[in-house]
């Protein structure tokens, strides 16, 4: 039976937490599964450290209640001699040391000082982030102490799990080459930094085309963003701090970054969707399903053409094309004989 996307996500987080030796952070935008995720983390912990203490720090009562209800449902509570304490982030006192074997934080999406304080009192810690606030300093500092668990966003797929489908789905993992991984990380850093600088995607468009609703030109809009972040025309760029501001928020730099943003985003997307590392996996699927009819769906026609060519080179001329990037070819009849034009100025040609 195929695993549900929810289970895949939880398993990936559990594995990532183990691989990072029990000190990690993770973005989990599907808030409904957080109680089950917390249950799996603490259950695995208590299987090994039955008499140790766990602290769960939450942002608000609703999250605490959801987690408590799920743990109670599975009999993990003080009545069954499990040592779990809950506390709201607002009640953390920095003059106290919180000495627990495992600490889990939930939805402390910008409270780095709180997370760092808790980090120094525990051996194992997982910080579950529910929103990306685009706070570059927070992300950078957090990942220095709690490395990020890389997981896909299964939000849409988890919702689709509630809809009946007769199709059995399998996912096959392929690894980017070292060179492509570096390029992907470079694109990702550019995109993340850009969103941090502009604040939101709409501002990128306004930096290029202006704000029509407020009747503000693109140049004025860029100047406003620049000045809001400390830039001015007479900055003394001989001072390193002011030079950094000029390098990031100079209106000309903002315009260049706004123009490049979507190109970089497209290049990152294409790097993933059209990567040749997928070709050998496709061949393996074909070999594992001989004598079956197979439909291969590609996001773009260019890569579909590469797939067709690769399959026909490796397995013989068994794959046909149905897309908008088919190479020119001579038409043949059922016997493989070229079909000739029978009339007009092209008479006798292929």
PyMOL commands that set and color helices and strands:
alter all, ss='L'
color gray80, all
select helices_A, chain A and resi 5-19+31-48+61-73+78-80+89-91+112-119+136-145+155-160+178-198+201-209+218-228+240-249+251-273+278-288+301-315
alter helices_A, ss='H'
color red, helices_A
select strands_A, chain A and resi 23-27+53-58+83-88+100-106+122-129+147-148
alter strands_A, ss='S'
color yellow, strands_A
deselect
rebuild
show_as cartoon
